[in-house]
């Protein structure tokens, strides 16, 4: 069997340091397939960071930088599904470090499952490198659906196991089987459950591989990427309407009740109105209110 080729893709917004250290750590410490492609999706290419990334890429074999300027969003990472050349895509946030043997374990999994529609990921390693979260648990907390959760039994098994969802700072697909992602998302928020459900709607599962641990830099001295409630509302309603296709679906009703409790009914009704129009769905005459009606 011919070994699949690999594209490692990272989206970035003013984070040259992240691109540099993530890329170089992978190149130095991981066993990469020959001619592995590095694909950088730059969402702020005219910045000083963007210019430095292009300069850096000239020195890295098979590194390609693509400017993405049509929208500003963490969802531009999924443009890799259309731009990558490898059979396998590993998508990373540009500030993620991988445990030893990560790439070899990932490629071995795909070599055994070349037709799979699964999304493959691994346990999040916290900064202690001891504590882990193997999955995202599907519950609401504040302005997010999903909290970091545990599956220590699965982790101890040493074998890949199914999970409900995971943080989208690290994910892998067979490129030909990756789901088609909505281009209407803005800013940040709403990725985890949307992607997990899209995988399942596409006939796959979300799989955590115990040997694919990843460490994510969460704290920034100065954040340059905008985080707004408006964008989160937009993304949740845009994505979930695409998935569930009915404002009265139980998941939609639960979400609307939650957002109303957080932000008030008028704000949420406007978000529903915009998302329904944007997705070309039939506008409900009576969006669910705080009592579920």
C-alpha positions as CSV (number, residue, x, y, z in Angstrom):
1,X,0.0,0.0,0.0
2,X,1.3,3.4,-0.9
3,X,1.8,5.7,2.1
4,X,-0.6,8.7,2.0
5,X,0.9,12.2,1.6
6,X,0.5,14.8,4.3
7,X,-0.4,18.5,4.4
8,X,0.0,20.3,7.8
9,X,-2.2,23.4,7.7
10,X,-2.2,26.3,10.1
11,X,-4.4,29.4,9.9
12,X,-2.9,32.6,11.5
13,X,-3.8,36.1,12.4
14,X,-0.8,38.2,13.5
15,X,1.1,35.3,15.1
16,X,4.5,34.9,13.4
17,X,6.0,33.4,16.6
18,X,3.3,30.7,16.7
19,X,3.9,29.8,13.1
20,X,7.6,29.7,13.6
21,X,7.8,27.6,16.7
22,X,4.9,25.2,15.8
23,X,6.4,24.5,12.3
24,X,10.0,24.1,13.5
25,X,9.1,21.9,16.4
26,X,7.2,19.6,14.0
27,X,10.1,19.6,11.6
28,X,12.7,18.9,14.3
29,X,10.9,16.4,16.5
30,X,8.3,14.5,14.4
31,X,8.9,11.8,11.9
32,X,7.3,13.4,8.8
33,X,6.4,11.7,5.5
34,X,8.6,12.7,2.6
35,X,7.6,16.0,0.9
36,X,5.2,16.9,3.7
37,X,3.4,20.2,2.7
38,X,3.1,23.1,5.2
39,X,0.1,25.3,4.3
40,X,-0.2,28.6,6.0
41,X,-3.5,30.4,5.7
42,X,-2.8,34.0,6.7
43,X,-5.8,36.0,7.8
44,X,-3.9,39.2,8.3
45,X,-1.2,39.1,5.5
46,X,-0.5,42.8,5.3
47,X,0.6,43.0,9.0
48,X,4.2,42.9,10.1
49,X,3.6,39.3,11.2
50,X,2.3,38.5,7.8
51,X,5.3,39.9,6.1
52,X,7.7,38.0,8.4
53,X,5.7,34.7,7.8
54,X,6.3,35.0,4.1
55,X,10.0,35.7,4.6
56,X,10.2,32.6,6.9
57,X,8.3,30.4,4.4
58,X,11.0,31.0,1.8
59,X,13.5,29.0,4.0
60,X,11.1,26.1,4.7
61,X,10.9,23.4,2.0
62,X,7.3,22.8,0.8
63,X,5.8,25.6,2.8
64,X,3.2,27.6,1.0
65,X,1.4,30.8,2.3
66,X,-2.1,31.6,1.1
67,X,-3.6,35.0,1.9
68,X,-7.2,34.8,3.1
69,X,-8.7,38.2,3.1
70,X,-12.4,37.7,2.1
71,X,-13.4,37.3,5.8
72,X,-11.9,37.5,9.2
73,X,-12.6,34.3,11.1
74,X,-11.1,31.3,12.9
75,X,-13.1,29.2,10.4
76,X,-10.6,30.1,7.6
77,X,-8.6,27.0,8.8
78,X,-11.1,24.8,6.9
79,X,-10.1,26.4,3.6
80,X,-7.4,23.9,3.8
81,X,-9.9,21.2,2.6
82,X,-9.8,23.0,-0.8
83,X,-6.3,24.2,-0.9
84,X,-4.2,21.3,0.5
85,X,-2.4,18.8,-1.8
86,X,-1.9,16.0,0.7
87,X,-4.0,12.9,1.0
88,X,-4.2,13.6,4.7
89,X,-4.7,17.0,6.3
90,X,-3.6,17.8,9.8
91,X,-5.1,21.1,10.8
92,X,-3.5,23.0,13.7
93,X,-3.9,26.3,15.5
94,X,-0.6,28.1,14.9
95,X,0.3,27.8,18.6
96,X,0.1,24.1,19.2
97,X,2.9,21.6,20.2
98,X,2.6,17.9,19.5
99,X,3.7,15.0,21.7
100,X,6.5,12.8,20.4
101,X,5.3,10.2,17.9
102,X,2.1,12.2,17.1
103,X,2.6,12.3,13.3
104,X,3.7,8.6,13.1
105,X,0.6,7.5,15.1
106,X,-1.7,9.7,13.0
107,X,-0.3,8.4,9.7
108,X,-0.5,4.8,10.9
109,X,-4.2,5.3,11.7
110,X,-4.9,6.7,8.3
111,X,-2.9,4.0,6.5
112,X,-5.2,1.5,8.2
113,X,-8.4,3.6,7.4
114,X,-7.8,5.2,4.0
115,X,-11.5,5.5,3.2
116,X,-12.6,6.8,6.5
117,X,-14.8,9.8,6.9
118,X,-13.8,10.2,10.6
119,X,-12.2,13.3,12.1
120,X,-9.2,12.2,14.1
121,X,-7.9,14.2,17.1
122,X,-6.2,13.6,20.4
123,X,-6.2,14.5,24.1
124,X,-5.5,18.2,25.0
125,X,-2.4,18.4,27.1
126,X,-2.5,21.2,29.7
127,X,0.6,23.2,30.4
128,X,1.6,20.8,33.2
129,X,1.8,18.1,30.5
130,X,0.1,15.8,33.0
131,X,-3.5,16.9,33.1
132,X,-5.5,16.1,29.9
133,X,-9.0,16.6,28.4
134,X,-9.9,13.9,25.9
135,X,-13.1,15.5,24.7
136,X,-15.6,18.3,24.7
137,X,-18.7,17.6,26.7
138,X,-21.9,18.9,25.0
139,X,-23.3,21.2,27.6
140,X,-23.9,25.0,27.7
141,X,-21.7,27.2,29.9
142,X,-21.8,30.9,29.5
143,X,-21.4,31.9,25.8
144,X,-20.2,28.5,24.6
145,X,-21.7,25.1,24.0
146,X,-19.1,22.6,25.2
147,X,-16.8,22.3,28.1
148,X,-13.5,20.4,28.4
149,X,-14.2,16.8,29.6
150,X,-12.5,13.6,30.4
151,X,-12.5,10.0,29.1
152,X,-9.7,8.5,31.1
153,X,-10.9,5.0,30.4
154,X,-10.5,5.6,26.7
155,X,-7.1,7.2,27.2
156,X,-5.8,4.2,29.3
157,X,-6.9,1.8,26.6
158,X,-4.2,3.1,24.3
159,X,-6.5,2.6,21.3
160,X,-8.5,5.2,19.3
161,X,-12.0,5.8,20.8
162,X,-15.1,7.7,19.8
163,X,-15.9,11.1,21.6
164,X,-18.7,13.6,21.2
165,X,-16.5,16.5,20.2
166,X,-13.1,18.0,20.8
167,X,-11.4,21.5,20.6
168,X,-10.6,22.4,17.1
169,X,-7.0,23.4,17.6
170,X,-6.0,20.0,16.3
171,X,-7.8,17.8,13.8
172,X,-7.1,15.5,10.9
173,X,-9.1,14.2,7.9
174,X,-8.6,12.2,4.8
175,X,-8.8,15.3,2.5
176,X,-11.2,13.7,0.0
177,X,-13.7,12.8,2.8
178,X,-13.6,16.1,4.7
179,X,-17.1,17.7,5.1
180,X,-18.1,20.9,3.2
181,X,-17.9,23.8,5.5
182,X,-20.2,26.8,5.5
183,X,-18.3,30.0,4.3
184,X,-20.6,32.3,6.2
185,X,-19.0,32.2,9.7
186,X,-17.5,35.3,11.2
187,X,-14.9,35.9,13.9
188,X,-14.6,33.3,16.6
189,X,-16.9,30.8,18.3
190,X,-19.2,27.9,17.6
191,X,-16.7,25.5,15.9
192,X,-16.6,22.5,18.1
193,X,-20.1,21.1,18.0
194,X,-20.7,22.3,14.4
195,X,-17.7,20.4,13.2
196,X,-18.5,17.3,15.2
197,X,-22.1,17.2,13.9
198,X,-20.9,17.9,10.3
199,X,-18.6,14.8,10.6
200,X,-21.5,12.7,11.8
201,X,-23.8,14.0,9.1
202,X,-21.1,13.1,6.6
203,X,-21.1,9.5,7.8
204,X,-18.0,9.7,10.1
205,X,-17.2,9.8,13.8
206,X,-15.0,12.0,16.0
207,X,-12.1,9.9,17.2
208,X,-9.6,10.6,19.9
209,X,-6.2,8.8,19.5
210,X,-4.4,8.5,22.9
211,X,-1.0,8.8,21.2
212,X,-1.9,12.2,19.6
213,X,-1.6,14.6,22.5
214,X,-1.4,18.3,21.8
215,X,-0.6,21.3,23.9
216,X,-2.3,24.6,23.1
217,X,-1.2,28.1,24.0
218,X,-4.4,29.6,25.4
219,X,-3.0,32.8,27.0
220,X,-1.8,35.8,24.9
221,X,-0.1,38.9,26.3
222,X,-2.1,40.9,23.8
223,X,-5.0,39.4,21.7
224,X,-5.3,40.8,18.2
225,X,-8.2,38.7,17.0
226,X,-11.6,40.2,17.7
227,X,-13.9,38.2,20.0
228,X,-17.5,39.5,20.0
229,X,-20.9,38.1,21.2
230,X,-22.5,39.2,17.9
231,X,-20.1,36.9,16.0
232,X,-20.7,34.0,18.4
233,X,-24.5,34.3,18.0
234,X,-24.1,34.6,14.3
235,X,-21.9,31.5,14.1
236,X,-24.1,29.3,16.4
237,X,-27.3,30.1,14.6
238,X,-25.7,29.9,11.1
239,X,-24.1,26.5,11.9
240,X,-26.9,24.9,13.8
241,X,-29.6,25.9,11.3
242,X,-27.4,24.3,8.6
243,X,-27.2,21.1,10.7
244,X,-30.7,20.8,12.2
245,X,-32.6,22.7,9.4
246,X,-35.5,23.6,11.7
247,X,-35.7,26.4,14.3
248,X,-38.0,24.1,16.3
249,X,-35.5,21.2,16.5
250,X,-34.9,20.3,20.2
251,X,-31.2,21.4,20.0
252,X,-32.2,24.7,18.5
253,X,-34.9,25.3,21.1
254,X,-32.4,24.5,23.9
255,X,-29.9,26.9,22.4
256,X,-32.4,29.7,22.0
257,X,-33.6,29.3,25.6
258,X,-30.0,29.5,26.8
259,X,-29.1,32.6,24.8
260,X,-32.2,34.3,25.9
261,X,-31.3,33.7,29.5
262,X,-27.8,35.2,28.8
263,X,-28.6,38.1,26.5
264,X,-32.4,38.7,26.4
265,X,-35.1,37.9,23.9
266,X,-34.8,40.9,21.5
267,X,-31.1,40.2,20.9
268,X,-31.6,36.6,20.2
269,X,-34.6,37.0,17.9
270,X,-32.6,39.4,15.8
271,X,-29.8,36.8,15.6
272,X,-32.3,34.1,14.5
273,X,-33.8,36.4,11.9
274,X,-30.4,37.2,10.3
275,X,-29.2,33.6,10.4
276,X,-32.4,32.2,8.9
277,X,-32.2,34.8,6.0
278,X,-28.5,34.1,5.5
279,X,-29.0,30.3,5.3
280,X,-32.1,30.7,2.9
281,X,-34.3,28.8,5.4
282,X,-38.0,29.6,5.9
283,X,-38.3,32.4,8.5
284,X,-40.3,31.2,11.5
285,X,-43.2,33.4,12.3
286,X,-42.9,32.7,16.0
287,X,-39.2,32.1,17.1
288,X,-39.0,30.2,20.4
289,X,-39.3,32.4,23.4
290,X,-37.8,32.0,26.9
291,X,-40.6,29.6,27.8
292,X,-39.9,27.4,24.8
293,X,-43.1,28.5,23.0
